[in-house]
């Protein structure tokens, strides 16, 4: 039997008729898709379709730490679809997003109906769609870690999610210590600290990490490895050196974007350093060869995505969005983004947190500091998209999931720069 896609299996409930509202002429290549107080706004490619995960991460809105607080996220899944069923096959049709009840079925829920946990979604084709759920709870004081982390997986059964049976080969990559430690760190008696991993469709896996001592202090350069699913062996990839990894404060984050079993892109940055000492680090991996790629900016690359047309999109220094076309040419200036709708006065800049790419479109998640009605500090989050969007939606994490996305929302007050210069991203 042919496996139905998410949009097809839900179309009876989700695709409603009616004349779509004309999309306004954008002032940039992007439109505002969603605004609101939902810190989790992330796009995922599910085959040819796009789903959005919206909600909270758990601790982002918490007050002072208490032993009773949890870090359990509360999230929901929204389906990106045309505004009218008749236009479903037209990629130029205006689009919107709706939280469909069926996309929550079969998953652990909170008392208010949100999915409990932090979600990742992917797959498609013969393997079907998969969902990975991560639940974090505060660890005991003697555990040596802030959180206890558990993971479980689900697959889409056409009308609901069901628990995955056994090893799911379609999950995005490993999460734990790997045998690559013997390639890099065993000689010095150090452990291998995994920073990033991503898996190609055939199981070929790219990983990035560093050696660390018994006190979990990072040592040495960035280390790259590739698991060749065809040869069933790990291969070392020599990463280009950089001042980014030098010095006692050289704590870094890394990310990987997999293009194919033989190609990947790697970026790295220091998460606690946003100064003139930043270093942009971008590497292309072809097989077992890693080559540095020059960039026309100095800020660190904090997020990276590759679009379907082969273009690379980067967020630099949490402030700038840059594009490199498939031929290797960078846009001469940062990409402009449209103004926000629900913040007053309209902010002149947005802190950019992440760029993502799906089958058709590019998505950028950002945030601005705000002041709540009671005077406390808050954040307004925004998701920009290159999709032709019908009209901006408002995400309200205080609502029940079925009504969390709407066309109206309360305006919030922009916080002054002086009050937020030390604020960090989630």
C-alpha positions in Angstrom: 0.0 0.0 0.0 1.3 3.4 -0.9 2.3 5.5 2.2 0.3 8.7 2.5 2.1 11.9 3.3 1.2 14.1 6.3 -0.7 16.6 4.2 -2.6 14.0 2.2 -3.7 12.0 5.3 -4.8 15.1 7.1 -6.3 17.0 4.1 -9.9 16.1 4.9 -9.6 18.0 8.2 -7.0 20.6 7.3 -7.7 21.8 3.8 -10.7 24.1 3.8 -12.1 25.9 0.9 -12.5 29.7 0.5 -10.8 32.4 -1.3 -7.2 33.0 -0.1 -6.3 36.5 1.0 -3.9 38.2 -1.3 -0.4 38.1 0.0 1.1 41.6 0.4 4.0 42.6 -1.7 7.1 41.8 0.5 9.8 44.4 1.1 12.4 41.6 1.2 12.6 38.0 0.1 11.2 37.1 3.5 7.8 37.4 5.2 6.9 37.2 8.9 5.3 33.8 9.3 4.9 33.6 13.1 5.4 36.0 16.0 4.7 35.6 19.7 6.0 34.3 23.1 6.8 30.8 21.8 10.6 30.3 22.1 10.5 27.1 20.0 9.8 28.0 16.4 11.4 25.5 14.1 10.8 24.3 10.6 11.3 20.6 9.6 11.3 19.0 6.2 9.1 15.9 6.2 9.6 14.6 2.7 8.1 17.2 0.3 6.1 18.7 3.1 7.0 21.2 5.9 5.9 21.0 9.5 6.6 23.6 12.2 7.3 22.7 15.9 6.1 25.5 18.2 6.0 25.9 22.0 8.5 26.1 24.8 11.8 24.5 25.9 10.8 24.3 29.5 13.2 26.4 31.5 13.3 29.5 29.2 10.4 31.1 31.1 11.3 29.8 34.6 12.1 32.1 37.5 14.7 31.4 40.2 15.9 27.8 40.3 14.2 25.4 42.7 14.7 21.7 43.0 11.0 21.2 41.9 11.3 22.8 38.5 11.5 20.6 35.4 13.1 21.2 32.1 10.3 19.5 30.2 9.4 21.2 27.1 5.7 21.6 25.9 5.4 21.7 22.1 2.9 21.2 19.3 3.2 20.4 15.6 1.8 22.7 12.9 1.3 21.7 9.2 2.3 24.2 6.6 -0.4 24.1 3.9 -2.0 26.3 1.2 -4.8 28.5 2.2 -7.2 26.7 -0.1 -7.4 23.0 -1.1 -7.7 23.8 -4.8 -4.3 25.5 -4.7 -2.5 22.6 -3.0 -0.4 21.8 -6.1 0.6 25.4 -6.8 3.9 26.2 -5.0 3.1 29.9 -5.5 -0.1 29.7 -3.5 -0.2 31.7 -0.2 0.5 29.4 2.7 -0.3 29.3 6.4 0.2 26.9 9.3 -2.4 25.1 11.4 -1.9 22.9 14.5 -3.8 19.7 13.6 -5.1 17.5 16.4 -4.1 14.3 14.6 -0.5 15.4 14.6 -0.6 15.3 18.4 -2.2 11.8 18.7 -0.1 9.0 20.1 2.4 11.3 21.8 2.8 11.9 25.6 0.9 15.1 26.5 0.8 17.6 29.3 -2.3 18.3 31.3 -3.1 21.2 28.9 -2.7 19.1 25.8 0.8 20.1 24.6 3.3 17.3 23.6 5.7 16.8 26.5 9.3 17.1 25.3 11.5 18.7 22.8 10.7 17.4 19.3 12.6 16.8 16.1 10.8 15.5 12.9 12.1 14.2 9.6 12.0 11.3 7.2 9.6 10.7 4.3 9.6 8.5 1.3 9.7 4.7 1.8 11.0 5.0 5.4 8.1 7.1 6.5 8.1 10.0 8.9 9.9 9.8 12.2 9.7 11.9 15.4 12.3 12.0 18.2 11.3 13.3 21.6 13.8 14.5 24.2 12.8 14.9 27.8 15.1 16.7 30.3 14.6 16.7 34.0 16.9 18.3 36.7 19.5 15.8 37.8 20.4 15.1 41.4 23.2 17.3 42.8 25.6 14.4 42.9 25.2 13.4 39.3 27.7 15.9 37.9 25.2 17.1 35.2 22.4 19.7 35.2 19.9 17.4 33.6 18.9 13.8 33.1 18.1 13.2 29.5 15.9 10.6 28.0 14.9 10.0 24.4 12.2 8.0 22.6 11.2 7.7 19.0 7.9 7.5 17.1 6.8 6.9 13.5 3.8 8.2 11.6 1.1 5.6 11.1 -1.2 7.6 8.9 -3.6 9.0 11.5 -1.4 9.0 14.7 2.1 8.5 15.9 3.2 5.1 17.3 6.3 4.2 19.3 9.2 3.1 17.1 10.0 -0.6 17.3 13.7 -1.3 17.9 16.5 0.6 16.2 15.3 3.4 14.0 17.8 3.9 11.2 16.2 7.2 10.2 17.0 9.2 13.3 19.3 12.0 12.6 22.5 10.7 14.2 24.2 9.4 17.4 23.9 11.2 20.7 26.4 9.4 22.9 30.1 8.6 23.0 31.4 7.0 19.8 34.2 4.6 18.9 35.9 7.5 17.2 37.6 8.3 20.5 40.2 5.7 19.6 41.0 7.7 16.4 41.7 10.9 18.2 42.0 11.0 22.0 43.1 7.6 23.4 46.9 8.3 23.1 46.6 11.2 25.7 44.1 9.4 27.9 41.4 12.0 27.0 37.8 11.4 26.2 36.0 12.4 23.1 33.4 15.1 23.6 30.7 14.9 20.8 29.6 18.4 19.6 27.5 17.6 16.6 26.4 14.7 14.5 24.3 14.3 11.4 23.3 11.3 9.3 22.7 11.0 5.5 19.8 8.9 4.2 22.0 5.8 3.7 23.3 5.9 7.3 26.6 7.6 6.5 27.3 9.8 9.6 29.4 12.9 10.1 30.5 13.8 13.6 32.4 16.8 15.1 34.0 16.9 18.6 37.0 17.6 20.7 39.2 15.8 23.2 38.6 16.7 26.8 40.5 15.9 30.1 39.1 14.4 33.2 37.7 17.8 34.3 35.8 18.1 30.9 38.1 20.9 29.7 38.4 20.9 25.9 41.8 20.3 24.5 43.2 20.8 21.0 41.5 21.4 17.6 38.2 20.5 16.2 38.0 16.8 15.3 35.9 15.4 12.4 35.1 11.9 11.5 32.9 10.1 8.9 31.2 6.7 9.2 31.1 5.2 5.7 27.9 3.1 5.7 29.0 1.3 2.5 32.4 0.3 3.9 31.1 -0.1 7.5 34.1 1.8 9.0 35.0 5.1 10.6 37.3 7.5 8.8 39.2 10.4 10.2 38.8 13.8 8.5 41.5 16.4 9.2 39.8 19.6 10.1 41.4 23.0 9.2 43.1 24.7 12.2 41.8 28.0 13.6 42.5 30.4 16.5 38.9 29.6 17.5 40.2 26.5 19.2 43.2 28.0 21.0 43.5 29.3 24.5 42.0 28.3 27.9 38.6 29.8 27.1 38.2 28.0 23.8 34.8 26.5 24.4 33.0 26.0 21.1 29.8 24.8 19.7 29.7 23.1 16.3 27.1 22.3 13.7 26.9 20.0 10.6 24.8 20.2 7.5 24.8 16.9 5.5 24.3 17.3 1.7 24.9 13.6 0.7 26.9 10.6 1.9 30.0 12.2 0.5 29.4 15.9 1.3 28.8 18.0 4.4 29.4 21.5 5.7 30.7 22.2 9.2 30.7 25.5 11.2 31.9 26.3 14.8 31.8 29.3 17.1 32.4 30.3 20.7 29.0 30.7 22.3 30.2 33.0 25.1 32.1 35.5 23.1 30.5 38.1 21.0 33.3 40.6 20.4 35.7 41.7 17.8 37.8 38.6 18.6 35.3 36.3 16.8 36.4 34.1 14.0 34.2 32.8 11.2 34.8 29.1 10.7 33.2 27.3 7.7 34.5 24.0 6.3 33.3 21.9 3.3 33.9 18.1 3.7 34.1 16.1 0.6 34.6 12.4 1.4 37.5 12.5 3.9 38.9 15.9 2.8 38.0 19.1 4.6 38.5 22.5 3.0 38.1 25.9 4.6 35.7 28.3 2.9 36.3 32.0 2.9 33.5 34.3 4.0 33.2 38.1 3.5 32.4 38.8 7.1 34.3 38.6 10.4 31.5 37.5 12.8 31.2 33.9 13.9 28.8 31.6 12.0 26.3 30.5 14.7 23.8 28.8 12.4 24.1 27.3 8.9 21.6 25.8 6.4 21.7 24.6 2.8 18.7 25.3 0.6 17.4 23.0 -2.2 19.0 25.2 -4.8 22.4 24.6 -3.4 22.7 28.0 -1.7 24.2 28.3 1.8 22.5 30.5 4.4 24.4 31.6 7.5 23.6 33.6 10.6 26.7 35.6 11.6 27.2 36.9 15.1 23.5 36.6 15.9 22.9 39.7 13.9 23.4 39.2 10.1 21.9 36.8 7.6 24.2 36.0 4.6 23.7 33.9 1.5 26.2 32.1 -0.7 24.9 30.9 -4.0 25.5 27.4 -5.5 28.4 28.8 -7.5 30.2 30.0 -4.4 29.4 33.8 -4.7 28.3 35.6 -1.6 25.6 38.3 -1.6 27.4 41.7 -1.3 25.4 42.7 1.8 23.4 41.0 4.6 19.9 39.9 3.7 17.2 42.3 4.8 14.3 41.0 6.9 10.8 42.5 7.2 9.5 44.4 10.3 7.7 42.7 13.1 3.9 43.2 13.6 3.2 42.7 17.3 6.1 44.8 18.9 5.9 48.5 19.6 7.9 50.5 18.7 9.0 48.3 15.7 12.5 47.1 16.5 15.3 48.2 14.2 17.2 44.9 14.6 16.4 41.3 15.6 18.7 38.9 17.4 18.9 36.0 14.9 19.1 32.6 16.5 18.9 30.0 13.7 18.4 29.5 10.0 16.7 26.4 8.6 16.0 25.1 5.1 13.1 22.8 4.0 12.3 21.3 0.6 11.0 24.7 -0.8 11.8 27.5 1.6 14.3 29.1 4.0 13.2 29.9 7.6 14.9 32.2 10.1 14.2 32.3 13.9 14.9 35.5 15.8 13.9 37.2 19.0 13.7 40.7 20.5 13.6 41.7 24.2 10.3 43.0 25.5 8.7 44.3 28.7 5.6 42.5 30.0 2.6 44.3 31.5 3.9 43.6 35.0 7.3 45.2 34.2 9.2 41.9 33.9 11.5 41.1 31.1 10.3 38.9 28.2 11.0 38.0 24.6 9.1 38.2 21.4 10.1 35.4 19.0 9.6 35.6 15.2 9.9 33.1 12.4 10.7 34.6 9.0 10.2 32.6 5.8 10.8 32.8 2.0 7.5 31.0 1.5 4.7 33.2 0.1 2.8 33.6 3.3 -0.8 34.6 3.6 -0.5 36.7 6.8 1.5 36.7 10.0 0.3 34.3 12.7 0.6 34.9 16.5 1.8 32.0 18.7 0.6 32.1 22.4 2.3 29.5 24.7 -0.3 30.2 27.4 -3.2 28.9 25.2 -4.1 25.3 24.5 -2.3 23.9 21.5 -5.3 23.8 19.2 -5.7 27.6 19.6 -2.1 28.6 20.1 -1.7 29.8 16.5 -4.0 32.6 15.5 -4.3 35.7 13.3 -4.6 38.2 16.2 -2.4 38.8 19.2 -1.6 41.4 21.9 1.0 44.0 21.1 4.0 44.0 23.3 6.4 46.7 24.3 10.0 46.7 23.1 12.6 46.8 25.9 15.2 49.5 25.9 18.7 48.6 24.7 20.2 49.7 28.0 18.2 47.2 29.9 19.1 44.3 27.7 22.7 44.6 26.7 23.7 41.7 28.9 20.9 39.4 27.9 21.9 36.1 26.3 20.0 33.9 23.8 18.1 30.8 24.9 
